[in-house]
Amino acid sequence: MTAVLQLGTAAERGGERAEAVGDFAEFVRMSMPGLLRYGHALTGNPHDSADLVQAVLEKVGSRWDTVRRKGDDPLAYVRRAMANTHISIWRRRRRESLVADFPDSGAVAPELSRLENEPLWQALRELPPRQRAVIVLRYYENLSEAEIAHALGISCGTVKSQTSKAMASLRTRLGKE
């Protein structure tokens, strides 16, 4: 009798897993374009954006049941994870590595993104990661200050101050050109 109950429980868990996988696949299908846009704005190029989205979705996919059970907005959770992951990557890459010789300068690929030479994208790329995330969510994704604070796990006051600092920096940089 106990073995039958255990098999029934395992079958129920298998059904829940299948439902969770289907849920996650639907979530990814519906939110992928927005996540790629957000990632592009964070990283500054579409290739790093795709890598960032893939890395975060791998992590979130393995915890999808937990994310679903919490009842919070999964899109906000993924955006926050993207911002945190991007900041971690940025910090790791920012460390200086010394080399004996200067590397040869490579040829620039002709298929550069059409936005690479836009002054606004160049100015956005120079912002610190948190300021860039706040600006992208506010003006590109049209989220409110409260939604941004929830998505990034910061206070509304921090959203306002980061927005103010970023806008001042963008005005200064774009005003020079």
Secondary structure, 3 states (H helix, E strand, C coil): CHHHHHHHHHHHHHHHHHHHHHHHHHHHHHHHHHHHHHHHHHHCCHHHHHHHHHHHHHHHHHCHHHHHHHCCCHHHHHHHHHHHHHHHHHHHHHCCCCCCCCCCCCCCCCCCCCCCCCHHHHHHHHCCHHHHHHHHHHHHCCCCHHHHHHHHCCCHHHHHHHHHHHHHHHHHHHHHC
